[in-house]
Amino acid sequence: MIITITAAICIVAGLSLGYLLHTMLARRGVGDVQARTQAILATAKKDAEALVREAKLQTKDELHRMRVEFDESTKQRRQEIQKEEQWLLQKKDAVEKRVDTIEKKEQLVEDERKKIGGERDALKREQERIAKLVHEEEIALQRIAGLSRDEAYQRLMSKLERDVEYDAATMIRRKQQEALEEGDRLARDIIAQAIQRCSSEHVSETTVCSVSLPSDDMKGRIIGREGRNIRALEQETGVEILIDDTPNAVVISGFDPVRRETARRTLERLIADGRIHPARIEEILGKVRKEVDQEIEETGVKTALTLGVTGVHPELLKLIGRLKFRTSYGQNLLSHSLEVAKIMAALSAELHEDVAKAKRIGLLHDIGKAVDHEVEGAHAAIGAEIAKRYNEAKDVVNAIAAHHNEAAPESRLAVLASAADAISAARPGARSESYELYLQRMQQLEKVAGEEPGVQSAFAIQAGRELRVMVDSDVLDDNQIIVLARTIAKRVSDEVQFPGQVRVTVVREKRVVEFAR
């Protein structure tokens, strides 16, 4: 605008100067003056047009710069709004979960209150009935011919005495039975506690673990643009990454301990590296999986050396290492196998049996549980078949097969294996049946989904409340995955027992990767 005004002023000045020159030269000659005046006017006009063009260009550049700045600020604000929306959605889910929990607790309290009220009414009615029966009995006794009041009183007292004697005898028998059961239980506890000097520590597995963050800003990087990073992590590892209100931490949820540990290590390395994107996630995850496999091998070798068991086939050592990440009724299987081996060694020494072979049997007795989720059949039979395949002795194979009485024991070591296994499992706090049932339900959910055509992988998350299914985008289209979701949901309803409801989420994604060199 300023440049335009300047150009106008220049034009006016040029015109005025031309007019003055024209007046001054009028005396020297009209023709010469007019020519010079026209030249000056033409020069002034060209200068004015050049200034106008320059002003237009500068104005256009200024408008372009302002538009770029506006677009950049708008884009930044849109990203902030998207982050706030994601945070609000997460808060909403958390609030809904808490509301559901509170409503369930309120319903339980209300049901318990109604139950107590019903029992109180029933007790009151029973008391009234007893009082009525006593009153009728008194009237009947009074009507008996030839009985005085004292005689009726004596007959009533005799009846009450017989009733009291019967109740007392019943109570005595019940107390005797309870005393026998309590004595039997205390005896088992004493035996289990007495052999704890041979036991190793048992750790009850959980379904979640947390990863510390250097700052809360890292949560946004883990989520990624439109959630692509956290979605890639969950799809590749088969666990759920929970971004909640916990400061400087995220939670990893998953029923499979190997997956959970792999995801935890991967996330820690990504945080330390700082570069978090799908390609980097796949690269780090591949390295972590190799390390976990190596750790499994080293664990098997170290465990055998700890017990002094030699000559074990390398494949058996790998299976022993896998037991580190497996549980049975909440009991870590590697710790359980070590404990059974130590108990068998102590019992074998007392009975003058082969202590070295006893340790070998104790270490290998649950080897079938390392692959029982992949092979059909009882873990004892699976373990015996594996031991036979890798040239273990016949009595060792028989002890493994017979430690749950699924095969006839052929030696005293086989009987000792069954006893030591029961002792380790029965000691206080060693097992939790609910956790084993939970694992079985998770595995069954994943198995049902994995049997459908076109399914690449399936993961049970959120404690079994959601089944996330990844499909091959080249095999199934968008319409077919709708049918697949309904089919899986129906099969889960028919074949799996579960509390509440299970949400089936089918994910179809097309990913193309190219490298620029």
Residue, then its C-alpha position, 0 to 999 in steps of 0.5 A: m500500500i505504501i509503495t502504491i502511494t509513493a508511485a502515485i506521488c512520483i507520477v504527480a511530481g513528474l506531471s508537475l515538472g513536465y508542466l513547468l518545463h513546458t511553460m519555461l520552454a514555451r518562449r524558446g519554441v513551441g515545437d521543441v518544448q512539446a517534444r521534450t515534455q512528451a519525453i519526460l512524461a514517457t519516462a515518468k510513466k515508465d518509472a511509475e509502471a515499474l514501481v507499480r509492478e514492483a509493489k504488486l510483486q512485493t504484495k503477492d510475496e507478503l500474501h504468500r508468506m502469510r498464507v503459509e504461516f496460517d496453514e502451518s499454525t492450522k495444521q499444528r492446532r489440528q494435531e493438538i486437537q487430535k491428541e486431545e481427542q485421543w486422550l479424551l477417548q481413553k479417559k472415557d473408556a477408563v471411566e466407563k470401566r470404572v462405572d461398570t465395576i461400581e454398578k456390578k458391586e452395587q448389584l452384588v450388595e443389593d443381591e446380598r441385602k435381599k438374600i439376608g432379608g429373605e433369610r431373616d423372614a424365613l427365620k422369623r416364620e420358622q420361629e413362629r411355626i415352632a412356637k405354634l407347634v409347642h402351643e399345640e403340643e401343650i394343648a394336646l397333652q392337656r386333653i389326654a385323659g387321666l393326666s394331671r398337669d404334672e404328668a403332662y409336664q413330665r411327658l413334655m420334658s421327656k420328649l424334649e430330653r429325647d430331642v436334645e439327646y438326638d441333637a447332641a449326638t448329631m452334633i458330636r458326630r459332626k464335630q468328630q468328622e470335622a476333627l478327623e478332617e482337620g487332623d488330616r489337613l494339618a498332617r498334610d500341611i506338616i508333611a508339606q512344610a517339613i519338605q520345604r527345605c528342598s523347595s525352590e521359590h515359586v512365583s505366581e505369574t500376572t497378566v500385566c507389567s509396566v514400562s517406565l517412561p522418561s516423560d509423559d511426552m513419550k506416550g504420544r510418540i508411542i501412540g504415533r500419528e493416528g495410532r499407527n505405532i501402538r497398533a503396529l506394536e500390538q499386532e506384531t507382539g500379540v499383547e495390549i499396550l495400555i496408555d492410562d493416567t499412570p505418570n511416566a509409565v505404560v502398561i503391557s497386558g497379555f496372558d502369554p508371558v513370552r509375548r509379554e516379556t518380548a513386548r516389554r523388552t521391545l518397548e524399552r529398547l524403542i524408548a531408549d533408541g528414540r526412533i519409534h515407527p512401524a519399520r523400526i518396531e519390526e526391526i527391534l522385535g526381530k532382535v528381541r525374539k532372537e535374544v529370548d530364544q537364546e535366553i531359553e537355550e541358556t536357561g536350559v543348560k544352566t538348569a541342567l548344570t545346577l542339578g548336575v544332570t549331564g548328557v541331556h539332548p540339546e533339544l530337551l534343554k531348549l524345552i526345559g528353557r521354555l518352562k521358564f515362561r510357562t505356568s501351571y495353576g499359577q506355579n512356574l514350571l521351571s521352578h516346579s521341575l527344579e523342586v521336584a528334582k530336589i525332592m526326588a533326590a532326597l527321597s531316593a537317597e533315603l530309599h537307596e535309589d539312583v539319585a542322579k537318575a531321580k534328578r533327571i526324572g524330576l527335571l524332565h517330568d513336566i517337559g510335555k507342558a512346554v509343547d502341550h498347547e501345540v500338540e494334542g494329548a495329556h502332557a505326561a504322554i507327550g513328555a514321555e514321547i519326547a523323552k523317548r524320541y531323544n533316547e532317554a532311558k526306558d525307566v526315565v520315559n516310564a516315570i514321566a508317563a506314569h507321574h499322573n497315573e496315566a501309565a502303570p509305574e514300572s519302578r520305584l522311581a516312577v512312584l517317587a516321581s508321582a509323590a514328589d510332583a504331588i508334594s511340590a504342587a500341594r504345599p501351601g501357596a504353590r498353585s492357583e487353579s483360577y489362573e490355569l483356567y484363565l490361561q486355558r480360556m485364552q488359548q481356546l479363544e485364540k484357537v477358535a479364531g485361528e482355525e478360520p480360513g484367511v486368519q493370519s494371527a489371533f490374540a486374546i486381550q483385555a483378560g479375554r474380553e476382546l479377541r483381536v483377529m488379523v486377516d490376510s488382505d489378499v484373501l479376504d475383502d471388506n465384506q468377507i471380514i464382516v461375515l468372518a467376525r460373525t462366524i467367530a463370535k458364534r463359534v466362541s459363544d458355542e464352544v467357549q465358556f466365558p463370563g460376560q461378553v467377548r468382543v471380536t475385532v477383525v483387522r484387515e490392513k494393506r501395507v506396502v514397503e519400498f526402499a530408496r537407495 
